Amino acid sequence: MNKIFLFLLPVFLIGQDDGWQQIHNSREYSISGVAAIKNGFLVVHDNKKKSQPRVSFINDKLKITKLIWPEWELPYDLEAAVSLPGKLNRFIVMESRGKCYEITVDPKDFRMDVLHTFTLPGLKPKMNLEGLNIFPSGQGLVFIYADRGSDSRKSTLFTAFFNPKEKSFYELSRFEFGLPIPKTHRRNIADLAIKEDGSLWTSATSDPGDDGPFTTAIYELGSINHAGTFTPIHPKLLKPIIVIAGQKVEALMFHKEHLVLMTDNENFGATFKLID
């Protein structure tokens, strides 16, 4: 009943100058994923060249600091970051091709270590992953990840239980989403966030090129229960809760009663906004 009421509310329209704060002006520091860490945020960048940053720390003053990747071979096109439930200062960062790195980050000196790597199951060659989250169900950890999709291809969202000892997956499920807004240059799922009540949210973006103009729409896609079962919202009820002009939100998370939004605005860098 609550979900139906939510989607009958008016859509909130947010302009590109409505409370947004600039984090960095450089494309190299545009943000494609975010997770909370002590006194700030751990963010990832979708860079591909050796000299470019992969992971950074943003403090409570929005100062961004590049962190040193601990291995010679750098990740390629990082698109998501998420805290590993039940593990302090441990995170999963994901490449667009589905390779994941389990890392630790020391909150005192921000030294990183890579503990394990593994690849998400069920992917097809044309898929490009941008969204990842982890839900601590009563049956174990559930990885929720999604292909971003396009104007001509719906997004495929996956849920799979994760065995942390074997670094393996089981009980893989698939769901397809084609969202109505934005209408062109569409990426249906640019990131995924889970509220405490188990509802799953996404940012859908329009990305016509490095100079925009960008648009983002925020949706609730469904909910995951204590047993780790995801139930999608009926397609006819998939309407945007928020529509944002001029920003491409690729980093989305719930944190301390807020919805945290960070952007990959390409040539315009990265911005930040909190919504109560």
DRENPA-3360 file (N, C-alpha, C; in nm, 2 decimals, always signed):
BEGIN
1 = MNKIFLFL = +0.08/-0.12/+0.00/+0.00/+0.00/+0.00/+0.09/+0.13/+0.00 ~ +0.20/+0.12/+0.08/+0.29/+0.24/+0.08/+0.35/+0.27/-0.05 ~ +0.38/+0.16/-0.13/+0.45/+0.19/-0.26/+0.35/+0.26/-0.35 ~ +0.22/+0.22/-0.35/+0.13/+0.28/-0.44/+0.11/+0.43/-0.41 ~ +0.10/+0.45/-0.28/+0.09/+0.59/-0.23/+0.21/+0.68/-0.28 ~ +0.33/+0.61/-0.27/+0.45/+0.69/-0.30/+0.45/+0.73/-0.45 ~ +0.40/+0.65/-0.54/+0.40/+0.68/-0.68/+0.29/+0.77/-0.72 ~ +0.19/+0.79/-0.63/+0.08/+0.89/-0.66/+0.12/+1.03/-0.62;
9 = LPVFLIGQ = +0.24/+1.05/-0.55/+0.28/+1.18/-0.51/+0.33/+1.25/-0.64 ~ +0.33/+1.39/-0.64/+0.39/+1.46/-0.75/+0.54/+1.43/-0.76 ~ +0.58/+1.44/-0.89/+0.73/+1.42/-0.91/+0.80/+1.55/-0.87 ~ +0.91/+1.53/-0.79/+0.99/+1.65/-0.75/+1.09/+1.68/-0.86 ~ +1.09/+1.81/-0.90/+1.18/+1.86/-1.01/+1.29/+1.94/-0.95 ~ +1.42/+1.90/-0.97/+1.53/+1.97/-0.92/+1.62/+2.02/-1.03 ~ +1.65/+2.15/-1.02/+1.73/+2.21/-1.12/+1.88/+2.19/-1.10 ~ +1.96/+2.22/-1.20/+2.10/+2.19/-1.19/+2.17/+2.29/-1.09;
17 = DDGWQQIH = +2.11/+2.40/-1.05/+2.17/+2.49/-0.96/+2.10/+2.49/-0.82 ~ +2.01/+2.39/-0.80/+1.93/+2.38/-0.68/+2.00/+2.31/-0.57 ~ +2.10/+2.38/-0.50/+2.17/+2.32/-0.39/+2.28/+2.23/-0.42 ~ +2.32/+2.22/-0.54/+2.43/+2.13/-0.58/+2.56/+2.20/-0.54 ~ +2.66/+2.12/-0.49/+2.79/+2.17/-0.46/+2.89/+2.10/-0.55 ~ +2.99/+2.18/-0.60/+3.09/+2.13/-0.68/+3.20/+2.06/-0.60 ~ +3.23/+1.94/-0.64/+3.34/+1.86/-0.57/+3.47/+1.88/-0.64 ~ +3.47/+1.87/-0.78/+3.59/+1.89/-0.86/+3.55/+1.93/-1.00;
25 = NSREYSIS = +3.63/+2.00/-1.07/+3.60/+2.05/-1.20/+3.65/+1.96/-1.31 ~ +3.74/+1.87/-1.27/+3.81/+1.78/-1.37/+3.73/+1.66/-1.40 ~ +3.73/+1.62/-1.53/+3.67/+1.49/-1.57/+3.73/+1.37/-1.50 ~ +3.86/+1.37/-1.47/+3.92/+1.26/-1.40/+3.87/+1.23/-1.27 ~ +3.81/+1.34/-1.20/+3.75/+1.32/-1.07/+3.60/+1.31/-1.07 ~ +3.54/+1.29/-1.19/+3.40/+1.26/-1.19/+3.37/+1.13/-1.11 ~ +3.25/+1.11/-1.06/+3.23/+1.01/-0.96/+3.13/+0.91/-1.01 ~ +3.16/+0.78/-1.01/+3.07/+0.67/-1.06/+3.02/+0.58/-0.95;
33 = GVAAIKNG = +3.07/+0.59/-0.83/+3.02/+0.51/-0.72/+3.06/+0.56/-0.59 ~ +2.98/+0.54/-0.48/+3.01/+0.60/-0.35/+2.97/+0.50/-0.24 ~ +3.05/+0.50/-0.13/+3.02/+0.42/-0.01/+3.07/+0.51/+0.11 ~ +3.00/+0.49/+0.22/+3.04/+0.57/+0.34/+3.16/+0.51/+0.41 ~ +3.24/+0.60/+0.46/+3.36/+0.56/+0.54/+3.37/+0.66/+0.65 ~ +3.44/+0.64/+0.75/+3.45/+0.73/+0.87/+3.48/+0.87/+0.83 ~ +3.39/+0.96/+0.87/+3.40/+1.11/+0.84/+3.40/+1.14/+0.70 ~ +3.34/+1.06/+0.61/+3.33/+1.10/+0.47/+3.29/+0.99/+0.38;
41 = FLVVHDNK = +3.33/+0.99/+0.26/+3.29/+0.90/+0.16/+3.41/+0.84/+0.08 ~ +3.40/+0.71/+0.05/+3.49/+0.65/-0.05/+3.42/+0.65/-0.18 ~ +3.49/+0.70/-0.29/+3.43/+0.71/-0.42/+3.52/+0.65/-0.52 ~ +3.46/+0.61/-0.63/+3.54/+0.55/-0.74/+3.52/+0.63/-0.87 ~ +3.62/+0.62/-0.96/+3.62/+0.69/-1.09/+3.63/+0.59/-1.20 ~ +3.56/+0.62/-1.31/+3.55/+0.53/-1.42/+3.67/+0.55/-1.52 ~ +3.79/+0.58/-1.47/+3.90/+0.61/-1.55/+3.96/+0.48/-1.61 ~ +4.04/+0.50/-1.72/+4.10/+0.38/-1.79/+4.25/+0.40/-1.81;
49 = KKSQPRVS = +4.30/+0.52/-1.80/+4.45/+0.54/-1.82/+4.53/+0.52/-1.69 ~ +4.65/+0.49/-1.70/+4.74/+0.46/-1.59/+4.75/+0.58/-1.49 ~ +4.76/+0.70/-1.55/+4.79/+0.81/-1.46/+4.67/+0.87/-1.39 ~ +4.55/+0.81/-1.42/+4.43/+0.87/-1.36/+4.39/+0.80/-1.23 ~ +4.32/+0.87/-1.14/+4.28/+0.81/-1.02/+4.17/+0.71/-1.03 ~ +4.17/+0.61/-0.94/+4.07/+0.51/-0.94/+3.98/+0.52/-0.82 ~ +4.03/+0.55/-0.70/+3.96/+0.56/-0.58/+4.00/+0.68/-0.51 ~ +3.91/+0.75/-0.44/+3.94/+0.88/-0.37/+3.86/+0.88/-0.24;
57 = FINDKLKI = +3.90/+0.97/-0.15/+3.83/+1.00/-0.03/+3.78/+1.14/-0.03 ~ +3.65/+1.16/+0.01/+3.59/+1.29/+0.02/+3.55/+1.31/+0.16 ~ +3.61/+1.42/+0.22/+3.58/+1.45/+0.36/+3.45/+1.53/+0.38 ~ +3.42/+1.57/+0.50/+3.30/+1.64/+0.53/+3.30/+1.78/+0.48 ~ +3.41/+1.83/+0.43/+3.42/+1.96/+0.36/+3.42/+1.95/+0.21 ~ +3.39/+1.83/+0.16/+3.39/+1.80/+0.02/+3.53/+1.81/-0.05 ~ +3.64/+1.80/+0.03/+3.77/+1.80/-0.03/+3.80/+1.66/-0.07 ~ +3.84/+1.64/-0.20/+3.86/+1.51/-0.25/+4.01/+1.48/-0.26;
65 = TKLIWPEW = +4.05/+1.36/-0.22/+4.19/+1.32/-0.22/+4.21/+1.18/-0.29 ~ +4.30/+1.18/-0.38/+4.32/+1.06/-0.45/+4.39/+0.96/-0.36 ~ +4.35/+0.83/-0.36/+4.41/+0.72/-0.29/+4.50/+0.64/-0.38 ~ +4.60/+0.58/-0.32/+4.69/+0.50/-0.40/+4.65/+0.35/-0.41 ~ +4.63/+0.31/-0.54/+4.59/+0.17/-0.56/+4.71/+0.08/-0.53 ~ +4.69/-0.03/-0.45/+4.80/-0.10/-0.39/+4.87/-0.20/-0.49 ~ +4.82/-0.22/-0.61/+4.88/-0.31/-0.70/+4.92/-0.24/-0.83 ~ +5.02/-0.30/-0.90/+5.07/-0.24/-1.02/+4.96/-0.24/-1.13;
73 = ELPYDLEA = +4.88/-0.34/-1.14/+4.77/-0.34/-1.24/+4.65/-0.27/-1.19 ~ +4.61/-0.17/-1.25/+4.50/-0.08/-1.21/+4.36/-0.14/-1.25 ~ +4.26/-0.11/-1.18/+4.12/-0.15/-1.22/+4.09/-0.07/-1.35 ~ +4.00/-0.12/-1.43/+3.96/-0.06/-1.55/+3.81/-0.02/-1.55 ~ +3.78/+0.11/-1.55/+3.64/+0.15/-1.55/+3.56/+0.11/-1.43 ~ +3.60/+0.16/-1.31/+3.52/+0.13/-1.19/+3.39/+0.21/-1.19 ~ +3.28/+0.14/-1.16/+3.15/+0.19/-1.17/+3.07/+0.19/-1.05 ~ +3.12/+0.12/-0.94/+3.04/+0.11/-0.82/+3.13/+0.08/-0.70;
81 = AVSLPGKL = +3.08/+0.13/-0.59/+3.15/+0.10/-0.46/+3.04/+0.08/-0.35 ~ +3.06/-0.02/-0.27/+2.96/-0.05/-0.17/+3.03/-0.11/-0.04 ~ +2.99/-0.08/+0.07/+3.04/-0.14/+0.20/+3.00/-0.29/+0.20 ~ +3.09/-0.37/+0.25/+3.07/-0.51/+0.27/+3.00/-0.53/+0.41 ~ +2.87/-0.57/+0.41/+2.80/-0.57/+0.54/+2.87/-0.66/+0.64 ~ +2.88/-0.61/+0.77/+2.94/-0.69/+0.88/+3.09/-0.68/+0.88 ~ +3.15/-0.61/+0.79/+3.30/-0.60/+0.79/+3.34/-0.45/+0.79 ~ +3.40/-0.41/+0.90/+3.44/-0.27/+0.92/+3.55/-0.23/+0.82;
89 = NRFIVMES = +3.53/-0.12/+0.75/+3.63/-0.07/+0.66/+3.66/-0.16/+0.54 ~ +3.57/-0.25/+0.50/+3.59/-0.34/+0.39/+3.48/-0.31/+0.28 ~ +3.53/-0.31/+0.16/+3.44/-0.26/+0.05/+3.45/-0.35/-0.07 ~ +3.35/-0.35/-0.16/+3.36/-0.41/-0.29/+3.35/-0.29/-0.39 ~ +3.45/-0.29/-0.48/+3.44/-0.20/-0.59/+3.43/-0.28/-0.72 ~ +3.35/-0.23/-0.82/+3.32/-0.31/-0.93/+3.35/-0.24/-1.06 ~ +3.42/-0.32/-1.15/+3.44/-0.27/-1.29/+3.31/-0.29/-1.37 ~ +3.30/-0.21/-1.48/+3.18/-0.22/-1.57/+3.17/-0.36/-1.63;
97 = RGKCYEIT = +3.28/-0.44/-1.64/+3.28/-0.57/-1.70/+3.24/-0.68/-1.59 ~ +3.22/-0.64/-1.47/+3.17/-0.73/-1.37/+3.28/-0.79/-1.28 ~ +3.41/-0.74/-1.30/+3.51/-0.79/-1.21/+3.50/-0.70/-1.08 ~ +3.51/-0.77/-0.96/+3.50/-0.71/-0.83/+3.63/-0.72/-0.75 ~ +3.66/-0.62/-0.68/+3.77/-0.62/-0.59/+3.72/-0.60/-0.45 ~ +3.76/-0.70/-0.36/+3.73/-0.68/-0.22/+3.85/-0.61/-0.16 ~ +3.83/-0.49/-0.10/+3.94/-0.41/-0.05/+3.92/-0.37/+0.09 ~ +4.03/-0.34/+0.16/+4.02/-0.28/+0.29/+4.08/-0.14/+0.28;
105 = VDPKDFRM = +4.03/-0.05/+0.36/+4.08/+0.09/+0.36/+4.10/+0.13/+0.50 ~ +4.22/+0.17/+0.54/+4.25/+0.21/+0.67/+4.20/+0.36/+0.69 ~ +4.11/+0.39/+0.78/+4.05/+0.52/+0.79/+4.15/+0.62/+0.84 ~ +4.26/+0.58/+0.90/+4.36/+0.67/+0.95/+4.45/+0.73/+0.84 ~ +4.51/+0.64/+0.76/+4.60/+0.68/+0.66/+4.55/+0.65/+0.52 ~ +4.44/+0.59/+0.50/+4.37/+0.55/+0.38/+4.46/+0.46/+0.29 ~ +4.53/+0.38/+0.36/+4.61/+0.27/+0.28/+4.51/+0.16/+0.24 ~ +4.52/+0.12/+0.12/+4.43/+0.02/+0.06/+4.50/-0.11/+0.05;
113 = DVLHTFTL = +4.43/-0.22/+0.07/+4.48/-0.35/+0.03/+4.37/-0.43/-0.04 ~ +4.41/-0.50/-0.14/+4.32/-0.59/-0.22/+4.32/-0.73/-0.16 ~ +4.21/-0.77/-0.11/+4.20/-0.90/-0.04/+4.17/-1.02/-0.14 ~ +4.07/-0.99/-0.23/+4.03/-1.09/-0.32/+3.98/-1.02/-0.45 ~ +3.97/-1.10/-0.56/+3.90/-1.05/-0.68/+3.81/-1.17/-0.72 ~ +3.70/-1.13/-0.79/+3.60/-1.23/-0.84/+3.52/-1.16/-0.94 ~ +3.45/-1.24/-1.02/+3.36/-1.19/-1.13/+3.22/-1.22/-1.11 ~ +3.13/-1.13/-1.13/+2.99/-1.15/-1.11/+2.93/-1.24/-1.22;
121 = PGLKPKMN = +2.84/-1.33/-1.18/+2.79/-1.43/-1.28/+2.67/-1.38/-1.37 ~ +2.65/-1.45/-1.48/+2.53/-1.43/-1.56/+2.54/-1.32/-1.66 ~ +2.66/-1.27/-1.68/+2.67/-1.15/-1.77/+2.69/-1.19/-1.92 ~ +2.64/-1.10/-2.01/+2.66/-1.12/-2.15/+2.76/-1.02/-2.20 ~ +2.82/-1.05/-2.32/+2.93/-0.96/-2.37/+2.89/-0.81/-2.39 ~ +2.77/-0.78/-2.43/+2.73/-0.65/-2.45/+2.69/-0.57/-2.33 ~ +2.68/-0.64/-2.21/+2.64/-0.57/-2.09/+2.75/-0.48/-2.04 ~ +2.71/-0.37/-1.98/+2.79/-0.27/-1.91/+2.74/-0.24/-1.78;
129 = LEGLNIFP = +2.80/-0.29/-1.67/+2.74/-0.28/-1.54/+2.78/-0.14/-1.48 ~ +2.68/-0.08/-1.41/+2.70/+0.05/-1.35/+2.64/+0.05/-1.20 ~ +2.55/-0.04/-1.17/+2.49/-0.05/-1.04/+2.53/-0.17/-0.96 ~ +2.56/-0.15/-0.83/+2.59/-0.27/-0.74/+2.55/-0.23/-0.60 ~ +2.48/-0.32/-0.53/+2.46/-0.31/-0.39/+2.46/-0.45/-0.32 ~ +2.47/-0.45/-0.19/+2.47/-0.58/-0.12/+2.37/-0.57/+0.00 ~ +2.29/-0.68/+0.00/+2.18/-0.68/+0.11/+2.21/-0.79/+0.20 ~ +2.22/-0.77/+0.34/+2.24/-0.87/+0.43/+2.11/-0.94/+0.47;
137 = SGQGLVFI = +2.07/-1.04/+0.40/+1.95/-1.11/+0.42/+1.97/-1.21/+0.54 ~ +1.86/-1.27/+0.58/+1.86/-1.37/+0.68/+1.92/-1.50/+0.63 ~ +1.93/-1.52/+0.50/+1.99/-1.63/+0.43/+2.13/-1.61/+0.39 ~ +2.19/-1.49/+0.41/+2.32/-1.46/+0.37/+2.32/-1.33/+0.28 ~ +2.44/-1.30/+0.24/+2.46/-1.18/+0.16/+2.40/-1.20/+0.02 ~ +2.33/-1.09/-0.03/+2.27/-1.09/-0.16/+2.33/-0.98/-0.24 ~ +2.40/-1.01/-0.35/+2.45/-0.91/-0.44/+2.34/-0.88/-0.54 ~ +2.32/-0.74/-0.56/+2.23/-0.69/-0.65/+2.30/-0.60/-0.75;
145 = YADRGSDS = +2.30/-0.64/-0.88/+2.38/-0.56/-0.98/+2.31/-0.56/-1.11 ~ +2.34/-0.46/-1.19/+2.26/-0.44/-1.31/+2.34/-0.38/-1.43 ~ +2.31/-0.42/-1.54/+2.35/-0.36/-1.67/+2.28/-0.23/-1.69 ~ +2.35/-0.13/-1.74/+2.29/+0.00/-1.75/+2.18/+0.01/-1.86 ~ +2.19/-0.07/-1.96/+2.09/-0.07/-2.07/+2.11/+0.05/-2.16 ~ +2.01/+0.08/-2.25/+2.02/+0.18/-2.35/+1.89/+0.22/-2.40 ~ +1.88/+0.30/-2.50/+1.75/+0.33/-2.56/+1.68/+0.21/-2.62 ~ +1.77/+0.12/-2.67/+1.71/+0.00/-2.74/+1.72/-0.13/-2.66;
153 = RKSTLFTA = +1.78/-0.12/-2.54/+1.80/-0.24/-2.46/+1.76/-0.22/-2.32 ~ +1.67/-0.30/-2.27/+1.63/-0.29/-2.13/+1.75/-0.32/-2.04 ~ +1.75/-0.27/-1.92/+1.85/-0.31/-1.82/+1.81/-0.45/-1.76 ~ +1.91/-0.53/-1.74/+1.89/-0.66/-1.67/+1.95/-0.64/-1.53 ~ +1.86/-0.66/-1.43/+1.90/-0.66/-1.29/+1.92/-0.80/-1.24 ~ +2.03/-0.83/-1.17/+2.05/-0.96/-1.12/+2.05/-0.96/-0.96 ~ +2.00/-1.07/-0.91/+2.03/-1.09/-0.76/+2.09/-1.23/-0.75 ~ +2.18/-1.24/-0.66/+2.25/-1.37/-0.64/+2.31/-1.37/-0.50;
161 = FFNPKEKS = +2.29/-1.49/-0.43/+2.35/-1.51/-0.30/+2.50/-1.53/-0.32 ~ +2.57/-1.48/-0.22/+2.72/-1.49/-0.22/+2.77/-1.57/-0.11 ~ +2.86/-1.66/-0.14/+2.94/-1.74/-0.04/+3.07/-1.67/-0.02 ~ +3.09/-1.60/+0.09/+3.21/-1.52/+0.11/+3.34/-1.60/+0.13 ~ +3.32/-1.73/+0.17/+3.44/-1.81/+0.19/+3.49/-1.86/+0.05 ~ +3.40/-1.91/-0.03/+3.44/-1.96/-0.16/+3.44/-1.85/-0.27 ~ +3.39/-1.73/-0.24/+3.38/-1.63/-0.34/+3.30/-1.67/-0.46 ~ +3.19/-1.74/-0.43/+3.11/-1.80/-0.54/+2.96/-1.75/-0.51;
169 = FYELSRFE = +2.88/-1.77/-0.62/+2.74/-1.73/-0.62/+2.65/-1.84/-0.65 ~ +2.52/-1.83/-0.60/+2.42/-1.93/-0.62/+2.28/-1.86/-0.62 ~ +2.19/-1.94/-0.67/+2.05/-1.89/-0.68/+2.04/-1.75/-0.75 ~ +2.09/-1.75/-0.87/+2.09/-1.63/-0.96/+1.95/-1.60/-1.01 ~ +1.90/-1.48/-1.00/+1.77/-1.44/-1.06/+1.79/-1.32/-1.15 ~ +1.71/-1.30/-1.25/+1.72/-1.19/-1.34/+1.58/-1.12/-1.35 ~ +1.59/-0.98/-1.37/+1.47/-0.90/-1.39/+1.51/-0.79/-1.49 ~ +1.41/-0.76/-1.58/+1.43/-0.66/-1.68/+1.36/-0.53/-1.65;
177 = FGLPIPKT = +1.42/-0.42/-1.67/+1.36/-0.29/-1.65/+1.39/-0.19/-1.77 ~ +1.28/-0.13/-1.82/+1.29/-0.03/-1.91/+1.21/+0.09/-1.86 ~ +1.28/+0.20/-1.82/+1.22/+0.31/-1.75/+1.18/+0.42/-1.84 ~ +1.07/+0.49/-1.82/+1.01/+0.58/-1.91/+1.09/+0.71/-1.93 ~ +1.16/+0.76/-1.82/+1.23/+0.89/-1.83/+1.37/+0.86/-1.77 ~ +1.47/+0.92/-1.83/+1.48/+1.00/-1.96/+1.44/+0.91/-2.08 ~ +1.40/+0.98/-2.19/+1.35/+0.92/-2.31/+1.46/+0.89/-2.41 ~ +1.57/+0.97/-2.41/+1.68/+0.95/-2.51/+1.81/+0.94/-2.44;
185 = HRRNIADL = +1.91/+0.88/-2.51/+2.05/+0.86/-2.45/+2.04/+0.80/-2.32 ~ +1.95/+0.70/-2.30/+1.91/+0.65/-2.17/+2.00/+0.54/-2.12 ~ +2.03/+0.55/-1.99/+2.09/+0.44/-1.91/+1.99/+0.42/-1.80 ~ +1.92/+0.31/-1.81/+1.81/+0.28/-1.71/+1.86/+0.27/-1.57 ~ +1.98/+0.21/-1.55/+2.03/+0.19/-1.42/+2.18/+0.23/-1.41 ~ +2.20/+0.35/-1.35/+2.33/+0.41/-1.34/+2.39/+0.38/-1.20 ~ +2.31/+0.35/-1.10/+2.35/+0.31/-0.97/+2.24/+0.25/-0.90 ~ +2.26/+0.18/-0.79/+2.16/+0.12/-0.70/+2.18/+0.15/-0.56;
193 = AIKEDGSL = +2.07/+0.18/-0.49/+2.08/+0.21/-0.34/+1.97/+0.14/-0.27 ~ +1.99/+0.09/-0.15/+1.89/+0.02/-0.07/+1.86/+0.09/+0.06 ~ +1.74/+0.12/+0.08/+1.69/+0.18/+0.21/+1.69/+0.07/+0.32 ~ +1.68/+0.12/+0.44/+1.67/+0.02/+0.55/+1.55/-0.07/+0.55 ~ +1.44/-0.02/+0.48/+1.32/-0.10/+0.47/+1.33/-0.20/+0.36 ~ +1.44/-0.21/+0.29/+1.46/-0.31/+0.18/+1.42/-0.26/+0.04 ~ +1.37/-0.14/+0.03/+1.34/-0.09/-0.10/+1.46/-0.05/-0.18 ~ +1.46/-0.09/-0.31/+1.57/-0.07/-0.40/+1.55/+0.05/-0.49;
201 = WTSATSDP = +1.64/+0.14/-0.50/+1.63/+0.26/-0.58/+1.73/+0.27/-0.68 ~ +1.71/+0.34/-0.79/+1.80/+0.36/-0.90/+1.80/+0.50/-0.95 ~ +1.92/+0.54/-1.01/+1.92/+0.66/-1.09/+1.93/+0.62/-1.23 ~ +1.84/+0.68/-1.31/+1.83/+0.66/-1.46/+1.88/+0.79/-1.52 ~ +1.97/+0.78/-1.62/+2.03/+0.90/-1.67/+2.02/+0.91/-1.82 ~ +2.03/+1.04/-1.87/+2.05/+1.07/-2.01/+2.19/+1.12/-2.03 ~ +2.26/+1.06/-2.11/+2.40/+1.09/-2.13/+2.43/+1.11/-2.28 ~ +2.40/+1.22/-2.34/+2.42/+1.24/-2.48/+2.57/+1.27/-2.53;
209 = GDDGPFTT = +2.66/+1.29/-2.43/+2.80/+1.31/-2.47/+2.87/+1.38/-2.35 ~ +3.00/+1.41/-2.37/+3.08/+1.46/-2.27/+3.04/+1.60/-2.22 ~ +2.96/+1.67/-2.30/+2.92/+1.81/-2.26/+2.77/+1.81/-2.23 ~ +2.70/+1.70/-2.22/+2.56/+1.70/-2.19/+2.47/+1.74/-2.30 ~ +2.35/+1.79/-2.27/+2.30/+1.82/-2.14/+2.25/+1.69/-2.07 ~ +2.28/+1.68/-1.94/+2.24/+1.56/-1.87/+2.11/+1.57/-1.80 ~ +2.05/+1.46/-1.77/+1.92/+1.45/-1.69/+1.93/+1.32/-1.61 ~ +1.87/+1.33/-1.49/+1.86/+1.21/-1.40/+1.72/+1.20/-1.35;
217 = AIYELGSI = +1.67/+1.07/-1.34/+1.55/+1.05/-1.28/+1.57/+0.94/-1.17 ~ +1.51/+0.96/-1.05/+1.53/+0.86/-0.94/+1.40/+0.78/-0.93 ~ +1.42/+0.65/-0.93/+1.30/+0.56/-0.92/+1.32/+0.46/-0.80 ~ +1.21/+0.41/-0.75/+1.21/+0.29/-0.67/+1.17/+0.17/-0.76 ~ +1.26/+0.07/-0.76/+1.24/-0.05/-0.85/+1.16/-0.16/-0.79 ~ +1.16/-0.17/-0.66/+1.10/-0.29/-0.59/+1.16/-0.30/-0.45 ~ +1.15/-0.42/-0.39/+1.20/-0.43/-0.26/+1.25/-0.58/-0.24 ~ +1.34/-0.59/-0.15/+1.40/-0.72/-0.11/+1.37/-0.75/+0.03;
225 = NHAGTFTP = +1.32/-0.87/+0.06/+1.27/-0.91/+0.19/+1.38/-0.97/+0.28 ~ +1.35/-1.01/+0.40/+1.45/-1.06/+0.49/+1.51/-1.20/+0.44 ~ +1.43/-1.27/+0.36/+1.48/-1.39/+0.30/+1.57/-1.37/+0.18 ~ +1.58/-1.25/+0.14/+1.67/-1.22/+0.02/+1.60/-1.23/-0.11 ~ +1.46/-1.23/-0.11/+1.39/-1.24/-0.23/+1.35/-1.10/-0.28 ~ +1.38/-1.07/-0.41/+1.35/-0.94/-0.46/+1.22/-0.94/-0.53 ~ +1.13/-0.84/-0.51/+1.00/-0.83/-0.57/+0.99/-0.70/-0.65 ~ +0.99/-0.70/-0.78/+0.99/-0.57/-0.86/+0.85/-0.51/-0.85;
233 = IHPKLLKP = +0.85/-0.38/-0.86/+0.73/-0.30/-0.88/+0.67/-0.33/-1.01 ~ +0.54/-0.33/-1.02/+0.47/-0.35/-1.15/+0.52/-0.24/-1.25 ~ +0.55/-0.28/-1.38/+0.60/-0.18/-1.47/+0.51/-0.06/-1.49 ~ +0.38/-0.07/-1.47/+0.29/+0.05/-1.49/+0.30/+0.15/-1.37 ~ +0.36/+0.11/-1.26/+0.38/+0.20/-1.15/+0.52/+0.25/-1.14 ~ +0.61/+0.22/-1.24/+0.74/+0.27/-1.25/+0.74/+0.42/-1.30 ~ +0.73/+0.51/-1.21/+0.73/+0.65/-1.24/+0.84/+0.72/-1.16 ~ +0.91/+0.82/-1.21/+1.02/+0.88/-1.13/+0.97/+0.96/-1.01;
241 = IIVIAGQK = +1.04/+0.94/-0.90/+1.01/+1.02/-0.78/+1.07/+1.16/-0.79 ~ +1.19/+1.16/-0.85/+1.26/+1.29/-0.86/+1.32/+1.30/-1.00 ~ +1.31/+1.41/-1.07/+1.37/+1.44/-1.19/+1.47/+1.56/-1.18 ~ +1.59/+1.54/-1.22/+1.70/+1.64/-1.20/+1.75/+1.68/-1.33 ~ +1.75/+1.81/-1.36/+1.80/+1.87/-1.48/+1.95/+1.90/-1.47 ~ +2.03/+1.87/-1.57/+2.17/+1.92/-1.57/+2.27/+1.84/-1.49 ~ +2.23/+1.73/-1.44/+2.32/+1.65/-1.36/+2.31/+1.50/-1.40 ~ +2.42/+1.43/-1.40/+2.42/+1.28/-1.43/+2.46/+1.21/-1.30;
249 = VEALMFHK = +2.36/+1.16/-1.23/+2.39/+1.10/-1.10/+2.43/+0.95/-1.12 ~ +2.55/+0.92/-1.10/+2.60/+0.78/-1.11/+2.64/+0.72/-0.98 ~ +2.63/+0.80/-0.87/+2.66/+0.75/-0.74/+2.54/+0.79/-0.64 ~ +2.49/+0.69/-0.58/+2.36/+0.70/-0.51/+2.37/+0.61/-0.39 ~ +2.33/+0.67/-0.27/+2.33/+0.59/-0.15/+2.24/+0.65/-0.04 ~ +2.19/+0.57/+0.05/+2.12/+0.62/+0.17/+2.22/+0.63/+0.28 ~ +2.22/+0.74/+0.35/+2.32/+0.75/+0.46/+2.27/+0.86/+0.56 ~ +2.25/+0.81/+0.69/+2.21/+0.90/+0.80/+2.09/+0.98/+0.76;
257 = EHLVLMTD = +1.98/+0.92/+0.73/+1.85/+0.98/+0.70/+1.85/+1.07/+0.57 ~ +1.96/+1.06/+0.49/+1.97/+1.13/+0.37/+1.98/+1.04/+0.25 ~ +1.94/+1.09/+0.13/+1.98/+1.03/+0.00/+2.09/+1.11/-0.05 ~ +2.21/+1.04/-0.07/+2.33/+1.11/-0.11/+2.34/+1.09/-0.26 ~ +2.36/+1.20/-0.33/+2.37/+1.20/-0.48/+2.51/+1.26/-0.52 ~ +2.58/+1.19/-0.60/+2.71/+1.24/-0.66/+2.71/+1.21/-0.81 ~ +2.78/+1.29/-0.88/+2.76/+1.29/-1.03/+2.89/+1.26/-1.10 ~ +2.87/+1.21/-1.22/+2.97/+1.19/-1.32/+2.93/+1.29/-1.44;
265 = NENFGATF = +2.96/+1.41/-1.43/+2.92/+1.51/-1.53/+3.02/+1.53/-1.64 ~ +3.11/+1.43/-1.66/+3.20/+1.42/-1.77/+3.29/+1.54/-1.77 ~ +3.29/+1.63/-1.87/+3.38/+1.74/-1.88/+3.36/+1.85/-1.77 ~ +3.24/+1.84/-1.70/+3.21/+1.94/-1.59/+3.25/+1.88/-1.45 ~ +3.31/+1.76/-1.45/+3.35/+1.71/-1.32/+3.24/+1.65/-1.24 ~ +3.25/+1.67/-1.10/+3.16/+1.60/-1.01/+3.09/+1.70/-0.92 ~ +2.97/+1.67/-0.89/+2.89/+1.76/-0.79/+2.83/+1.67/-0.69 ~ +2.77/+1.73/-0.58/+2.72/+1.66/-0.46/+2.59/+1.73/-0.42;
273 = KLID = +2.50/+1.64/-0.37/+2.37/+1.70/-0.31/+2.32/+1.59/-0.21 ~ +2.27/+1.65/-0.10/+2.19/+1.56/+0.00/+2.05/+1.60/-0.01 ~ +1.96/+1.49/-0.01/+1.82/+1.51/+0.00/+1.77/+1.44/+0.13 ~ +1.69/+1.51/+0.21/+1.63/+1.46/+0.33/+1.53/+1.35/+0.30;
% end
